Amino acid sequence: MNIYSSAKTSAMQKSLLFIMLLMPVFLIACGGPKHMITMDAKPALAAKADKALLVIARTTSMAFGVTIENYLDQKFIGQTKGKSYFITDVTPGQHYVMGLAENWSAARINFEAGRTYFLNQDIRMGGWMARTGFTPLTANDAASQINESGMEYRVYDTKIPGEDMSDKDFNEVKADFDKETAQGEHKDIVEYKG
């Protein structure tokens, strides 16, 4: 066996080992939204008189199988995967919406009763899996995406509850968002009125 052949074999073995070590991470990331149920009937996207309505939508099929966990003030509210959305009622007032993929993302919104808020769950390339962020959508853009692009509607399955955020994670993500907002970032989210 020559040196070239030996080096090639060693590189192949290292590559195979790397793939074997990475596979569980990939399978967990692409396992699907285990806390959600896909529904055939889509609800009206209108808030109740005494509540606000939050709609979180993944309008793209990029990183289709990657599941993103979502929280409202630490409380688990649902998961998205490519081309899906879910809704949740929100008590009026200021709240933080947070998403977890490879990174944490946040949005601080002053929710008003009777209003509907549409957030697109953005997907970007990450190091190990997809990264996420939030972008506000107009009602027309959201309705167009939901009704015309074949997005799946999902509801939170309370029989298989997701874990809420820890105090530590919540406080760190909130502090990062507030610091970035003070530096002039996230203006589109902070000023969003639904």
N, C-alpha and C positions, 0 to 999 in steps of 0.2 A: 504494500500500500504506500503510495507516495504522499508527500506532505499536503499537496493540494486536496487530494481525496479525503484525508484525515480531517483537514480544516472544514471541508464542505460537510462532512458527516457531523462534526461537532456543532456547526452552525444550525444544521437541520434539527439536531436533538434539542438545542436551546430554543429554537423556534417552536417546536412541538411542546416543550415544557411550558413555555410562555402561554401558548394557546390553551393548554390544559388548565393552567392556573387562572386564566382570564374567563374561561367558559362559565363557571358558576356565577361570576359577577354579571355576565351577559344574560344568563338565563333568569336571574333574579330581576334584573332591570326590565326584561321583556316578558315577565310573567303574566302581565295583564292586570287589569283593575279588579282585584279579588274582593273589594268592598263595595262593588257597584253591580247593578242589574241593568241590562239593556232593555228598554221599553219600546214597544212598537208605536204606541200613541204618544204624540208630542204635546206637551201642555201649552196653554196660552202663556205668553211671556209678559204678564201684567202683574204688578205688585198689588198686594192687599192694601186696603186703606190705611191700616195702622202699622204696616211693615214696609221695608224696602225689599226688592228682589235682586239677588246677585246671580248673574249667569256667567259661568266660566266655560269658555269654549276653546278647543284646540282646532283651529280652522284649517290646519295643514295636515297632510299625511306624512310629513317628514318625521323620521324616528317613530313610525307608526306604533310599534310594539312597546315603546318605553312608557311606563306608567309614571305619572307625576302626582304626588300627594298634595292636597290643598287644605288650608287651615284658615279659620276666622278667629282671631284673637286666641290662639293656641288650640282651639277646638277643631278636630278633624271634621271636614265637611264633604270630602269626596276626592275622586281621582279622575284624571283624564288620560286618554291615549289618543293617538292620531284620529282626527275627524270625529270628535265626540264632544259632548257638552253636558253639563248638569246645572241645576238651579238650587238655590237655598234662600230661605227667608232670612232677613236681617233686621234686628231691632234698630230703630233709627239712632243715629249718633256716629261718632268717629270710631272706626274699626280698622284693624290691619288684616289684610288678606295676604297669605303667604303660601308659596309653592316650593316643593322640594323635589329636585332632580339631582344632577351632580352638584348643583349649587342651591342656595336659598334665594328666593326672590320675594319681594314685598310690594304692597301697594297700600297706602293709607287713604281712606275715603271717608268723607262725611256723608253717611247715608241718610236720606230723607224719606219719610213715610210716603207711600204711594208712588215711588219712583223705581225704575228698573235700571240696573247698572250692568253693562256688558264688558267683560274683560277677556281679551284674547290671551291665551296662554302661549306665549312665544316659545319657539324651539330653536336652539342654536347648537352648533357643533361643540362638543366638550372634549376633555381628555380621555375619559373612560366611558362616558355615556352622554346623553344630551343635557344641555343646560337650558334653563328656563327664565322667563321674565314675563311681565304683564304689560299689555297695551290696551288702552280703552278703545272700545268700538262704538260707533253711532248705532242707534236702533236700526236704521236702514241697512247698514253693512252687516250687522249681526243677523238680522232676519234673512238677508240674502244668502249668507253663508249657511245658516241653519236649514233653510227651506230648499235651497237650490243645489247644494253640494252634497247632499246625502249624508249629513252628519248624524251619528247615532246619539240618541238621548239616553242618558243613564241616570239612575237614582241610587242614592246611598242605601246599602243593605244594612240596616241596623242590627240584623241577626249576626252579622260578621263585622263588628265595629273596628274601625281603625284606631290607632293610638293617637292621643293628643300630643301636642308639642311639649317638651320639657320647659320649665321656667327659664333655664339657662339658654336654650336655643331661641326661645321667643324673645327674651331680653336682648340677646346679641343681634338677632336679625332686625329687630325694631330699632336698636341703637344705630346700626349701620345705615338703615334706611333714613332715619332722622338726620344723621350726619350728612349723608349725600344730599338730602333735600335742602339742608341749610347751605350747602355749597352750590345750589342752583340746579341740581338734577331732579328728575321725576316730576317736573312741572306739569306735564300732561296728565299724570295720575292724580296729583294733589288737587288740581283745579277741575277735575272731572266731575260733572254734575248729573251724570246718568242720561 
